[in-house]
Amino acid sequence: MLFSAALIVRNEEKFLESCLLSIRGLVDEIIVVDTGSTDRTQAIALEQGAKLHEFKWKHDFAAARNHALDLARGKWILYIDADERVHSVDVARFRERLLDPAFVAHSVQLHPRLGSTAYPELRIFRNDPRIRFSGRIHENIWPGINRYRSQRGGRIGTSELVLSHEGYECDQYYKHRRNLPLLRMALKEDPDRVFSWCHLANIYTAFGKERQGKKAWKRVLDIVRKNKNPRSEDSLPFIGMIRWKLRHNQNALALINEAIRRFPANLQLHWLHGKILMDAGHFKEAIGVFEHVLSSAKSGQYDHAIAYDKRLLDVFPLSELATCYFKLQDYGKSGLYFEQALQIDPSNLEYRVKRALCSKLENSIEIKHEPEP
């Protein structure tokens, strides 16, 4: 058997069927490990031909995932969540690549939210007992991959597989309640885990605990500032703290400048910089920033290791450029940018109305300055 899919699930009746249908024909078997569902999750798994197993929840995602890996029989494993979908792919070509003995793992392109760009994530790896997850939440396969490579070698490949995650579009309250104690336990065990601190801060914010959120952002900022070799994800605490300051009407310019020095290819930081300048009335400076965002997006010269709202690459900077030029009373340029934004988002009534207003104001200025006969 060449290829297995491994899932852990609990009360996923809303998503599971679509997930399983998306990998049918791609994998040779589907291992579904249920950690205590009370809905139709188990029935759906069986209806779709998955091999269903139960596992008592131990407040440890790695333990559940590793149990699923232990049950897989394929030479390769895809780990996927119930609220994710695999896009269509040339199955024969993809599976042929798995026959190459030079590789130990392959990344996929993951869209973490609907309407976001994708980033690479390691989801496919050899079925070997040395390759196992670690961490009770935000479980990590890389220690296992590195353990295997230190003994056997092997390259990391880039597959053509594309996944989309849909779970963030629904109410996150119950997931937040589940994850909060797990994050607290995980951070006692690994107090320097950046993503766990970011997740904790976001949960505090979702629950309206702004002071605890600020404390978490400050703590993780201290951690990433000490990193001699910063990673793309190290930009997340800066973005989180900048947004916290903006929500509380605090000056974030020094922090945004520091963040851009550290992560010059991060488009979201530049976007936030432009918004801060615009809100402060520095429209000409903001125009330069938004033009940089547009040109970087068009050329592809930005950090692709993290995901962005796709609108950040076109319609958002276009609409902000239109607003800046409107504030500067350059209604001609403002109207042109609103028109470009409208071409991308033709259902946006705001852009349509403002484009018409720009045209009206520009015409009135022309009439006002016409020479008298």
C-alpha distance (Angstrom), angle and dihedral (degrees) to the residues before:
residue distance angle dihedral
M1 . . .
L2 3.80 . .
F3 3.79 110.5 .
S4 3.82 135.3 25.3
A5 3.80 130.8 -177.7
A6 3.80 117.5 -145.3
L7 3.81 124.0 -161.0
I8 3.78 135.9 172.4
V9 3.80 114.8 -155.4
R10 3.76 144.8 178.2
N11 3.80 123.9 176.7
E12 3.79 94.1 -17.8
E13 3.81 99.8 143.6
K14 3.81 90.3 127.7
F15 3.81 93.8 60.3
L16 3.79 111.5 16.6
E17 3.80 101.9 85.0
S18 3.80 93.9 53.7
C19 3.79 90.7 47.5
L20 3.79 93.4 51.9
L21 3.79 92.6 45.5
S22 3.81 90.1 52.9
I23 3.82 92.7 58.4
R24 3.79 97.5 40.1
G25 3.80 108.1 120.3
L26 3.79 92.1 16.0
V27 3.81 97.3 76.1
D28 3.79 131.8 38.4
E29 3.79 96.2 -137.8
I30 3.78 138.3 10.5
I31 3.79 119.4 -143.9
V32 3.82 113.1 -160.4
V33 3.80 116.6 -173.0
D34 3.79 112.3 -167.5
T35 3.80 117.9 -156.4
G36 3.80 98.7 -166.5
S37 3.81 114.3 -42.9
T38 3.79 119.4 -178.6
D39 3.82 96.6 -175.2
R40 3.84 131.9 61.9
T41 3.80 94.9 -68.1
Q42 3.79 95.3 112.4
A43 3.81 93.1 45.6
I44 3.80 91.3 51.0
A45 3.80 91.6 50.3
L46 3.80 91.1 53.3
E47 3.81 93.0 44.2
Q48 3.81 89.4 55.8
G49 3.79 93.6 50.3
A50 3.80 98.3 -106.0
K51 3.79 122.4 149.2
L52 3.79 103.4 -114.4
H53 3.79 123.5 -151.3
E54 3.80 132.1 169.7
F55 3.78 125.7 -134.3
K56 3.78 126.5 -177.3
W57 3.80 109.6 -118.4
K58 3.81 111.0 -112.3
H59 3.81 98.5 179.8
D60 3.79 87.0 -103.5
F61 3.80 122.9 107.9
A62 3.80 93.1 -168.6
A63 3.81 91.6 56.5
A64 3.81 91.6 52.8
R65 3.81 93.6 44.9
N66 3.78 92.2 48.0
H67 3.80 90.1 52.2
A68 3.81 88.2 56.0
L69 3.82 90.4 49.4
D70 3.80 90.4 50.8
L71 3.81 89.2 57.5
A72 3.81 96.5 49.0
R73 3.81 118.0 103.6
G74 3.80 101.2 -173.1
K75 3.79 122.6 105.4
W76 3.80 87.5 -125.0
I77 3.80 131.4 37.3
L78 3.79 132.4 -151.1
Y79 3.77 113.5 -162.0
I80 3.75 113.5 -155.9
D81 3.81 137.3 160.7
A82 3.79 125.9 -123.6
D83 3.81 92.3 -114.3
E84 3.80 92.5 55.9
R85 3.80 130.8 88.6
V86 3.79 132.3 -156.1
H87 3.78 113.9 -135.7
S88 3.79 119.4 -132.9
V89 3.80 113.7 -76.5
D90 3.80 139.9 173.7
V91 3.80 94.1 -91.9
A92 3.81 97.2 -168.3
R93 3.79 92.7 50.3
F94 3.79 92.6 45.3
R95 3.80 94.6 49.3
E96 3.79 91.1 46.8
R97 3.80 89.3 61.0
L98 3.80 89.5 57.3
L99 3.81 88.6 64.6
D100 3.82 91.6 66.7
P101 3.84 106.9 105.8
A102 3.81 92.5 -156.9
F103 3.81 93.7 78.0
V104 3.79 131.8 75.6
A105 3.81 98.4 178.6
H106 3.79 143.9 1.7
S107 3.78 132.5 -149.0
V108 3.79 125.2 -135.3
Q109 3.78 130.7 -154.9
L110 3.81 108.5 -105.5
H111 3.81 125.2 -163.6
P112 3.83 100.3 -158.6
R113 3.80 94.1 -166.7
L114 3.77 137.0 20.1
G115 3.79 107.3 -89.9
S116 3.80 95.4 20.9
T117 3.77 131.6 118.8
A118 3.80 117.6 -111.1
Y119 3.77 130.7 -109.4
P120 3.81 130.3 -166.3
E121 3.80 117.9 -94.2
L122 3.77 129.6 174.4
R123 3.81 106.4 -115.9
I124 3.82 105.3 142.1
F125 3.80 123.2 65.7
R126 3.77 143.1 148.7
N127 3.78 118.8 -80.3
D128 3.78 99.8 -112.9
P129 3.84 128.3 138.9
R130 3.80 90.0 -126.6
I131 3.79 90.7 62.7
R132 3.77 105.8 76.5
F133 3.79 137.3 136.6
S134 3.79 125.6 -100.4
G135 3.81 129.7 -164.3
R136 3.79 129.2 58.4
I137 3.84 91.0 -118.8
H138 3.81 130.5 17.3
E139 3.77 83.1 23.6
N140 3.78 114.7 -154.1
I141 3.81 128.6 -142.6
W142 3.81 95.5 -174.7
P143 3.83 96.9 87.3
G144 3.80 88.3 57.0
I145 3.80 92.4 46.3
N146 3.79 91.2 50.0
R147 3.80 90.8 47.7
Y148 3.80 90.1 54.0
R149 3.81 93.4 45.8
S150 3.81 92.7 49.7
Q151 3.80 88.5 59.5
R152 3.78 104.5 29.7
G153 3.79 106.6 15.8
G154 3.79 119.9 -140.4
R155 3.78 137.9 163.4
I156 3.79 129.6 -105.7
G157 3.79 110.6 -124.5
T158 3.78 134.6 -161.2
S159 3.78 113.5 -127.4
E160 3.79 127.8 -161.1
L161 3.80 91.0 -124.9
V162 3.82 115.0 125.0
L163 3.83 123.7 -164.1
S164 3.79 130.4 -170.3
H165 3.78 124.2 -156.1
E166 3.81 117.3 -148.7
G167 3.79 103.8 170.9
Y168 3.79 97.4 95.9
E169 3.80 92.1 65.3
C170 3.81 93.4 75.9
D171 3.80 132.7 63.5
Q172 3.81 109.9 -61.1
Y173 3.81 97.5 -166.4
Y174 3.81 97.6 107.1
K175 3.79 93.1 42.3
H176 3.80 89.2 51.2
R177 3.80 90.1 51.5
R178 3.80 90.7 50.2
N179 3.80 95.0 44.3
L180 3.80 99.6 45.2
P181 3.84 97.3 74.4
L182 3.82 90.6 38.9
L183 3.80 90.7 55.1
R184 3.80 91.9 48.6
M185 3.80 90.6 51.4
A186 3.81 92.5 44.0
L187 3.80 92.7 51.5
K188 3.79 90.8 52.2
E189 3.80 87.5 55.4
D190 3.82 95.9 40.8
P191 3.83 108.8 17.1
D192 3.81 95.0 176.8
R193 3.81 98.2 57.5
V194 3.80 103.4 127.6
F195 3.78 99.5 -163.2
S196 3.80 92.8 49.3
W197 3.80 91.3 54.7
C198 3.82 90.1 48.7
H199 3.79 90.8 50.1
L200 3.80 91.0 48.7
A201 3.80 91.9 50.6
N202 3.81 91.3 49.8
I203 3.81 91.9 50.9
Y204 3.79 90.8 50.8
T205 3.80 88.4 51.7
A206 3.81 91.9 48.6
F207 3.81 88.9 52.7
G208 3.81 92.1 48.4
K209 3.80 93.3 -110.7
E210 3.79 95.1 135.7
R211 3.79 96.7 162.5
Q212 3.81 92.6 53.9
G213 3.78 88.6 45.3
K214 3.79 91.8 54.5
K215 3.80 90.8 48.6
A216 3.83 90.5 52.8
W217 3.81 92.5 48.1
K218 3.81 91.3 50.0
R219 3.79 91.3 49.1
V220 3.80 94.2 51.6
L221 3.81 91.5 43.8
D222 3.79 88.2 58.7
I223 3.80 88.5 52.7
V224 3.81 97.6 50.1
R225 3.79 93.3 43.6
K226 3.81 87.6 63.5
N227 3.80 93.7 52.5
K228 3.79 108.9 110.3
N229 3.80 91.2 -165.7
P230 3.81 105.2 39.5
R231 3.79 119.2 -157.0
S232 3.78 127.2 -149.0
E233 3.80 91.7 -102.8
D234 3.81 89.1 58.8
S235 3.79 86.6 76.5
L236 3.82 90.9 67.0
P237 3.84 96.2 78.7
F238 3.80 90.0 52.1
I239 3.80 91.3 50.9
G240 3.80 91.1 46.4
M241 3.81 94.1 49.8
I242 3.81 92.5 44.0
R243 3.80 90.3 53.5
W244 3.81 89.9 47.0
K245 3.80 90.5 54.0
L246 3.80 92.3 47.4
R247 3.82 91.6 50.8
H248 3.79 88.8 53.4
N249 3.82 95.3 44.2
Q250 3.79 92.8 -113.0
N251 3.79 125.4 146.6
A252 3.82 108.9 -97.4
L253 3.82 99.6 170.6
A254 3.82 96.1 103.9
L255 3.80 91.2 49.0
I256 3.81 93.6 47.4
N257 3.80 90.6 50.2
E258 3.80 90.7 50.9
A259 3.77 91.2 48.3
I260 3.80 93.7 50.5
R261 3.81 90.8 49.9
R262 3.81 88.6 54.8
F263 3.82 97.1 39.6
P264 3.81 107.8 25.5
A265 3.82 93.8 163.8
N266 3.82 95.8 55.0
L267 3.81 107.2 111.1
Q268 3.79 95.2 -165.0
L269 3.79 91.2 59.4
H270 3.80 91.2 52.4
W271 3.79 89.9 47.3
L272 3.81 91.1 52.4
H273 3.80 89.4 47.6
G274 3.79 90.1 55.0
K275 3.79 91.7 48.7
I276 3.79 91.9 50.5
L277 3.81 91.5 50.5
M278 3.78 92.2 46.4
D279 3.80 93.5 49.2
A280 3.81 88.3 51.1
G281 3.81 90.4 54.2
H282 3.83 95.5 -109.0
F283 3.78 92.9 131.6
K284 3.80 99.1 159.4
E285 3.81 91.6 52.7
A286 3.79 90.6 45.5
I287 3.81 90.6 52.9
G288 3.81 90.2 58.9
V289 3.79 91.0 51.3
F290 3.81 95.2 48.8
E291 3.80 90.7 46.6
H292 3.81 87.7 53.8
V293 3.81 90.2 51.7
L294 3.81 91.2 51.3
S295 3.79 95.4 46.3
S296 3.81 92.6 46.1
A297 3.79 90.9 49.7
K298 3.80 92.1 48.5
S299 3.81 93.4 49.1
G300 3.79 94.7 40.4
Q301 3.80 90.7 -124.9
Y302 3.78 99.1 142.7
D303 3.80 139.7 90.7
H304 3.81 107.9 -70.0
A305 3.81 93.9 -179.3
I306 3.80 91.3 87.5
A307 3.80 132.1 48.5
Y308 3.80 126.3 -111.0
D309 3.76 134.5 -168.1
K310 3.83 99.9 -97.6
R311 3.80 90.2 -131.3
L312 3.80 87.9 65.7
L313 3.81 87.3 70.6
D314 3.80 96.5 57.6
V315 3.79 128.1 -13.8
F316 3.81 98.0 43.6
P317 3.83 97.2 54.0
L318 3.82 90.0 40.3
S319 3.80 92.3 54.8
E320 3.80 91.9 45.2
L321 3.80 91.1 50.0
A322 3.78 87.7 51.3
T323 3.81 90.2 51.6
C324 3.81 93.2 48.0
Y325 3.79 92.6 51.5
F326 3.81 90.1 46.2
K327 3.81 89.6 54.6
L328 3.81 88.2 50.7
Q329 3.84 88.2 51.1
D330 3.79 92.5 -118.5
Y331 3.78 92.9 136.0
G332 3.78 94.4 169.7
K333 3.80 94.6 61.5
S334 3.78 91.3 37.1
G335 3.80 90.7 56.0
L336 3.79 92.1 48.0
Y337 3.80 91.7 54.3
F338 3.80 92.2 45.8
E339 3.81 87.2 51.5
Q340 3.82 91.3 52.5
A341 3.80 90.6 48.2
L342 3.81 89.7 49.2
Q343 3.80 91.7 52.8
I344 3.81 88.8 58.3
D345 3.82 95.1 40.8
P346 3.83 105.3 26.0
S347 3.81 93.8 169.7
N348 3.80 93.1 60.7
L349 3.80 105.6 111.9
E350 3.81 92.8 -171.1
Y351 3.80 92.6 61.0
R352 3.81 91.1 46.8
V353 3.80 93.7 51.1
K354 3.80 93.9 45.2
R355 3.79 92.5 47.9
A356 3.81 89.0 53.7
L357 3.81 90.8 47.6
C358 3.81 90.8 51.4
S359 3.79 90.3 51.8
K360 3.80 91.3 49.5
L361 3.81 93.6 48.2
E362 3.81 92.9 46.1
N363 3.80 90.9 51.1
S364 3.79 92.0 48.9
I365 3.80 90.6 52.7
E366 3.80 91.4 49.8
I367 3.79 91.3 50.3
K368 3.79 91.1 47.5
H369 3.81 91.7 53.8
E370 3.80 97.4 43.5
P371 3.83 110.4 120.5
E372 3.77 115.6 -107.8
P373 3.83 115.2 -108.8
